[in-house]
Amino acid sequence: MSGTPKKGTPTKNTQPTVTVVKKASKNMGCLPLHLGLTAILAVTIGSIGFVLTQQSHLDWIIVELGLSGQRLDTVSIAFALIWTWVTHKIYLYAQTIWGSGFDNSNPRAASASLSPNSFIARLYNAHVNMQEAFPMFAVPMLLCIVLDREYNMRAKLALIFVVSRILYQIVYMANLSTLRSVFYHFGFIASVYLAVLGALPRGVTFNTIYIQLLDIVGTIVNNFK
């Protein structure tokens, strides 16, 4: 019969295709969760922005730490660069002492052979994440410095970024994945706000934007009454 495969002819294995389809269906089921988390993150970003526009919330922390007269914006860039180097050294020493060693002639080989989610692998991943976070923070901060944007806001965002990155490293080492994501997003939010601050027209602040938004929301609410 023509529909019967000839003897010795290999038949196509459809199992991988079925597996991919099932996996895609499972992932689609997680889509509402991801959309919900994205919405929560957007609300969080807006809430943090509102808090930052209130001058008394973080100012007292800066004063208590004796940093009110310091250039937190430029210092934070230096910190981010040094912290990127420090996270690499932490991974390097751990790999040398507890791991398979470190071959300086082929440095990437050691990271390629790491066991997933092992302590040393988490140190390496934290370092890579810091490499990614550094330009996202440093470039907007430099832009705000060059354009002479509101210093108080730059200082607060710098403080948030520095603290969040230190805590990110600690909780990543401790394998606390939820807290790791939280602190990552705090640092990311600081970078986003710096980018927005640099893009705002001169004389426009976050406070004026929120006041305008509140006026718009109030107008919409009154129209529905």
Disulfide bonds with the S-S distance in Angstrom:
none
